[in-house]
Amino acid sequence: MRLMLAAATVAACAAVPLKGQQTAAPQPGAQDSVHRAPAVVLPPEPIAHVGSGDSAARASRALIYVVRGEAALRAGMRDTARVAWEKALDENDACSDAVVDLARMMVEDGHGRQAQSLLATALRRDPTNPKLLHFSARRIGAPPDSTTP
């Protein structure tokens, strides 16, 4: 289900660029001696309002934020990725993809204890989730934060 939603989101973003994301065509005869990297186009943020009782819509919005975070991370935009995963958890605190991605980033940034806390909270909500169990088996024993003595 997640892969279908992610593929549909990416396909929609590639097929219909947003007005602000369109780039101007190069001018004929213009000399551009600097090689430029292609612009990064992230999946758009959900804009429709969702009622508090619509859990299916919130779960879908959370997956869109997860895909947005993964695309941002691939583009080297770590802060944008972190914000997207936090928004995913705001939409659906049981979104294991967002928990794992955010916890992985926390461990990489030297915030192992915060990652352990996030993962422990998620495991209390869903103790049989295979994705959370796999990640916890690999990361719970991670070294402590590099900033603490």
PASEBA-1860 file (N, C-alpha, C; in nm, 3 decimals):
! residues 149
1> MRLMLAAA> 0.083/-0.119/0.000/0.000/0.000/0.000/0.087/0.124/0.000 ~ 0.193/0.124/0.086/0.280/0.239/0.096/0.351/0.263/-0.036 ~ 0.397/0.154/-0.100/0.469/0.171/-0.226/0.378/0.225/-0.336 ~ 0.251/0.180/-0.336/0.159/0.231/-0.437/0.135/0.379/-0.417 ~ 0.116/0.422/-0.292/0.094/0.562/-0.263/0.217/0.645/-0.297 ~ 0.334/0.592/-0.263/0.458/0.664/-0.292/0.479/0.676/-0.442 ~ 0.456/0.568/-0.516/0.472/0.572/-0.661/0.373/0.668/-0.724 ~ 0.250/0.668/-0.678/0.149/0.759/-0.733/0.186/0.903/-0.703
9> TVAACAAV> 0.237/0.930/-0.584/0.277/1.066/-0.547/0.392/1.114/-0.634 ~ 0.494/1.031/-0.650/0.609/1.068/-0.730/0.569/1.085/-0.876 ~ 0.484/0.997/-0.927/0.440/1.009/-1.066/0.360/1.137/-1.088 ~ 0.275/1.170/-0.993/0.196/1.292/-1.006/0.285/1.415/-1.001 ~ 0.387/1.413/-0.919/0.478/1.528/-0.909/0.560/1.544/-1.035 ~ 0.600/1.432/-1.094/0.681/1.439/-1.215/0.598/1.479/-1.336 ~ 0.472/1.437/-1.340/0.388/1.464/-1.456/0.334/1.605/-1.459 ~ 0.304/1.661/-1.343/0.243/1.793/-1.337/0.326/1.883/-1.246
17> PLKGQQTA> 0.426/1.954/-1.301/0.505/2.041/-1.214/0.422/2.158/-1.165 ~ 0.449/2.200/-1.043/0.379/2.313/-0.986/0.432/2.443/-1.046 ~ 0.352/2.548/-1.044/0.391/2.675/-1.105/0.525/2.724/-1.052 ~ 0.546/2.718/-0.923/0.669/2.768/-0.864/0.789/2.680/-0.893 ~ 0.767/2.558/-0.942/0.877/2.466/-0.965/0.916/2.457/-1.112 ~ 0.849/2.526/-1.198/0.885/2.523/-1.338/1.008/2.608/-1.359 ~ 1.097/2.562/-1.445/1.218/2.638/-1.472/1.207/2.698/-1.610 ~ 1.272/2.811/-1.625/1.270/2.880/-1.754/1.360/2.807/-1.852
25> APQPGAQD> 1.321/2.809/-1.977/1.402/2.746/-2.081/1.525/2.832/-2.105 ~ 1.639/2.770/-2.135/1.758/2.850/-2.159/1.740/2.938/-2.282 ~ 1.796/3.056/-2.276/1.788/3.150/-2.387/1.880/3.103/-2.499 ~ 1.834/3.112/-2.625/1.920/3.072/-2.737/2.045/3.158/-2.741 ~ 2.157/3.094/-2.759/2.283/3.167/-2.770/2.344/3.203/-2.636 ~ 2.278/3.175/-2.528/2.333/3.207/-2.396/2.444/3.109/-2.364 ~ 2.554/3.160/-2.315/2.668/3.077/-2.279/2.665/3.051/-2.129 ~ 2.646/2.929/-2.091/2.645/2.892/-1.950/2.766/2.803/-1.926
33> SVHRAPAV> 2.872/2.863/-1.873/2.996/2.788/-1.856/2.995/2.705/-1.727 ~ 2.899/2.730/-1.638/2.893/2.658/-1.512/2.793/2.544/-1.525 ~ 2.837/2.423/-1.492/2.746/2.308/-1.495/2.659/2.314/-1.371 ~ 2.530/2.314/-1.386/2.438/2.324/-1.274/2.370/2.190/-1.251 ~ 2.355/2.158/-1.123/2.284/2.035/-1.086/2.136/2.055/-1.112 ~ 2.066/1.949/-1.148/1.922/1.963/-1.171/1.852/2.004/-1.042 ~ 1.747/2.082/-1.056/1.671/2.129/-0.940/1.601/2.011/-0.874 ~ 1.594/2.015/-0.744/1.528/1.910/-0.668/1.381/1.947/-0.655
41> VLPPEPIA> 1.295/1.853/-0.692/1.151/1.875/-0.680/1.098/1.775/-0.578 ~ 1.055/1.827/-0.464/0.999/1.742/-0.360/0.850/1.722/-0.385 ~ 0.797/1.610/-0.340/0.651/1.594/-0.347/0.585/1.708/-0.272 ~ 0.475/1.759/-0.321/0.410/1.871/-0.254/0.354/1.831/-0.118 ~ 0.351/1.928/-0.028/0.290/1.904/0.103/0.139/1.894/0.087 ~ 0.075/1.810/0.164/-0.072/1.805/0.160/-0.129/1.940/0.206 ~ -0.232/1.988/0.135/-0.287/2.118/0.172/-0.432/2.109/0.217 ~ -0.498/2.000/0.187/-0.640/1.986/0.224/-0.652/1.966/0.375
49> HVGSGDSA> -0.752/2.029/0.433/-0.776/2.014/0.577/-0.837/1.876/0.603 ~ -0.790/1.812/0.709/-0.841/1.681/0.746/-0.898/1.692/0.886 ~ -1.019/1.642/0.904/-1.081/1.642/1.036/-1.009/1.548/1.131 ~ -1.022/1.573/1.258/-0.949/1.494/1.356/-0.992/1.348/1.359 ~ -1.113/1.317/1.314/-1.161/1.180/1.318/-1.130/1.099/1.195 ~ -1.071/1.159/1.093/-1.045/1.090/0.967/-0.907/1.026/0.970 ~ -0.899/0.908/1.031/-0.769/0.844/1.049/-0.708/0.796/0.918 ~ -0.789/0.754/0.823/-0.735/0.708/0.694/-0.669/0.824/0.620
57> ARASRALI> -0.731/0.940/0.623/-0.672/1.057/0.557/-0.544/1.099/0.627 ~ -0.543/1.093/0.759/-0.423/1.130/0.833/-0.309/1.031/0.804 ~ -0.341/0.904/0.793/-0.238/0.804/0.761/-0.182/0.828/0.621 ~ -0.268/0.864/0.527/-0.222/0.894/0.391/-0.134/1.018/0.389 ~ -0.175/1.121/0.462/-0.094/1.243/0.469/0.042/1.213/0.532 ~ 0.043/1.127/0.633/0.170/1.091/0.697/0.264/1.024/0.597 ~ 0.210/0.935/0.515/0.294/0.868/0.415/0.347/0.966/0.311 ~ 0.268/1.067/0.278/0.317/1.169/0.184/0.435/1.244/0.247
65> YVVRGEAA> 0.423/1.276/0.376/0.535/1.342/0.444/0.657/1.250/0.452 ~ 0.637/1.121/0.469/0.749/1.026/0.471/0.820/1.027/0.337 ~ 0.745/1.021/0.229/0.804/1.022/0.095/0.877/1.155/0.071 ~ 0.816/1.264/0.117/0.880/1.396/0.104/1.013/1.399/0.181 ~ 1.014/1.341/0.300/1.137/1.336/0.379/1.245/1.251/0.313 ~ 1.205/1.138/0.259/1.302/1.051/0.190/1.362/1.121/0.069 ~ 1.279/1.192/-0.008/1.329/1.266/-0.125/1.422/1.378/-0.081 ~ 1.387/1.447/0.026/1.473/1.555/0.076/1.606/1.500/0.124
73> LRAGMRDT> 1.605/1.386/0.191/1.730/1.328/0.239/1.819/1.288/0.122 ~ 1.761/1.228/0.018/1.838/1.191/-0.100/1.901/1.314/-0.166 ~ 1.834/1.429/-0.155/1.885/1.552/-0.214/1.982/1.625/-0.121 ~ 2.008/1.567/-0.002/2.101/1.628/0.090/2.039/1.736/0.178 ~ 1.908/1.741/0.183/1.837/1.843/0.260/1.791/1.779/0.392 ~ 1.885/1.761/0.484/1.858/1.688/0.608/1.755/1.758/0.696 ~ 1.762/1.890/0.707/1.666/1.961/0.792/1.525/1.949/0.737 ~ 1.511/1.958/0.606/1.380/1.944/0.543/1.326/1.803/0.565
81> ARVAWEKA> 1.414/1.704/0.556/1.373/1.565/0.579/1.325/1.547/0.723 ~ 1.401/1.601/0.818/1.363/1.588/0.959/1.227/1.652/0.985 ~ 1.205/1.770/0.930/1.077/1.839/0.948/0.964/1.758/0.886 ~ 0.987/1.700/0.769/0.883/1.620/0.703/0.846/1.498/0.788 ~ 0.947/1.431/0.844/0.918/1.313/0.927/0.848/1.352/1.056 ~ 0.883/1.468/1.112/0.813/1.514/1.232/0.667/1.546/1.200 ~ 0.641/1.605/1.083/0.503/1.633/1.041/0.428/1.502/1.020 ~ 0.496/1.402/0.967/0.433/1.271/0.948/0.388/1.215/1.082
89> LDENDACS> 0.471/1.230/1.184/0.435/1.180/1.317/0.326/1.265/1.381 ~ 0.319/1.393/1.345/0.209/1.477/1.393/0.076/1.430/1.334 ~ 0.080/1.388/1.208/-0.041/1.339/1.141/-0.082/1.202/1.194 ~ 0.018/1.114/1.211/-0.010/0.976/1.252/0.106/0.928/1.338 ~ 0.089/0.932/1.468/0.199/0.896/1.558/0.234/0.747/1.552 ~ 0.157/0.668/1.482/0.185/0.525/1.467/0.255/0.495/1.334 ~ 0.300/0.596/1.262/0.365/0.577/1.132/0.507/0.524/1.154 ~ 0.523/0.394/1.140/0.652/0.331/1.169/0.761/0.376/1.073
97> DAVVDLAR> 0.726/0.408/0.948/0.825/0.456/0.852/0.887/0.587/0.900 ~ 0.804/0.678/0.948/0.854/0.806/0.998/0.938/0.786/1.124 ~ 0.896/0.697/1.212/0.971/0.671/1.335/1.110/0.618/1.301 ~ 1.117/0.519/1.213/1.245/0.459/1.178/1.336/0.560/1.107 ~ 1.281/0.634/1.011/1.363/0.732/0.938/1.415/0.841/1.031 ~ 1.329/0.892/1.118/1.370/0.997/1.211/1.470/0.943/1.313 ~ 1.446/0.824/1.366/1.539/0.764/1.462/1.675/0.738/1.398 ~ 1.675/0.693/1.273/1.802/0.669/1.203/1.881/0.799/1.190
105> MMVEDGHG> 1.811/0.908/1.156/1.878/1.037/1.142/1.931/1.083/1.278 ~ 1.853/1.061/1.385/1.899/1.100/1.518/2.026/1.026/1.557 ~ 2.032/0.896/1.528/2.152/0.818/1.559/2.270/0.870/1.479 ~ 2.250/0.897/1.349/2.357/0.949/1.265/2.407/1.084/1.315 ~ 2.319/1.164/1.372/2.356/1.298/1.421/2.409/1.295/1.564 ~ 2.421/1.175/1.623/2.476/1.164/1.757/2.374/1.182/1.869 ~ 2.247/1.165/1.837/2.141/1.178/1.938/2.078/1.042/1.963 ~ 2.162/0.946/2.003/2.117/0.809/2.021/2.010/0.792/2.128
113> RQAQSLLA> 2.022/0.868/2.237/1.923/0.854/2.344/1.786/0.904/2.299 ~ 1.783/1.012/2.223/1.654/1.061/2.171/1.594/0.958/2.077 ~ 1.677/0.897/1.995/1.629/0.793/1.903/1.574/0.675/1.981 ~ 1.643/0.635/2.087/1.595/0.524/2.170/1.460/0.557/2.233 ~ 1.446/0.680/2.280/1.320/0.722/2.341/1.206/0.720/2.240 ~ 1.232/0.773/2.120/1.131/0.774/2.014/1.090/0.631/1.978 ~ 1.188/0.545/1.964/1.161/0.407/1.927/1.089/0.332/2.039 ~ 1.127/0.356/2.164/1.061/0.290/2.276/0.914/0.331/2.284
121> TALRRDPT> 0.887/0.459/2.261/0.749/0.507/2.262/0.668/0.440/2.152 ~ 0.727/0.429/2.034/0.657/0.365/1.922/0.634/0.217/1.950 ~ 0.730/0.152/2.012/0.714/0.009/2.044/0.609/-0.013/2.153 ~ 0.592/0.082/2.244/0.485/0.069/2.343/0.348/0.074/2.276 ~ 0.336/0.156/2.170/0.209/0.166/2.097/0.184/0.043/2.012 ~ 0.290/-0.010/1.951/0.276/-0.121/1.858/0.391/-0.220/1.880 ~ 0.381/-0.305/1.984/0.493/-0.391/2.022/0.524/-0.505/1.924 ~ 0.437/-0.530/1.827/0.462/-0.639/1.733/0.495/-0.589/1.593
129> NPKLLHFS> 0.518/-0.460/1.576/0.549/-0.405/1.444/0.687/-0.454/1.400 ~ 0.694/-0.530/1.290/0.821/-0.589/1.249/0.927/-0.485/1.212 ~ 0.887/-0.375/1.152/0.983/-0.271/1.114/1.047/-0.209/1.239 ~ 0.965/-0.180/1.339/1.017/-0.122/1.462/1.104/-0.222/1.538 ~ 1.061/-0.348/1.541/1.139/-0.451/1.609/1.275/-0.472/1.543 ~ 1.276/-0.472/1.410/1.402/-0.489/1.337/1.496/-0.373/1.365 ~ 1.445/-0.251/1.356/1.529/-0.134/1.380/1.578/-0.132/1.525 ~ 1.490/-0.166/1.619/1.531/-0.162/1.760/1.637/-0.268/1.787
137> ARRIGAPP> 1.629/-0.382/1.723/1.729/-0.487/1.743/1.865/-0.442/1.693 ~ 1.866/-0.359/1.590/1.992/-0.312/1.534/2.043/-0.186/1.602 ~ 1.953/-0.102/1.656/1.994/0.031/1.702/1.982/0.058/1.851 ~ 1.902/-0.018/1.924/1.886/0.013/2.066/2.020/0.008/2.137 ~ 2.107/-0.080/2.097/2.239/-0.088/2.159/2.338/0.011/2.101 ~ 2.293/0.111/2.028/2.380/0.211/1.969/2.458/0.283/2.078 ~ 2.576/0.331/2.045/2.654/0.403/2.147/2.580/0.526/2.196 ~ 2.605/0.570/2.318/2.536/0.687/2.372/2.568/0.811/2.291
145> DSTTP> 2.492/0.915/2.315/2.512/1.041/2.244/2.657/1.084/2.255 ~ 2.708/1.140/2.147/2.846/1.185/2.147/2.867/1.311/2.231 ~ 2.756/1.381/2.261/2.769/1.507/2.335/2.762/1.487/2.486 ~ 2.726/1.365/2.531/2.717/1.342/2.675/2.843/1.270/2.722 ~ 2.890/1.299/2.843/3.013/1.235/2.892/2.995/1.090/2.926
END
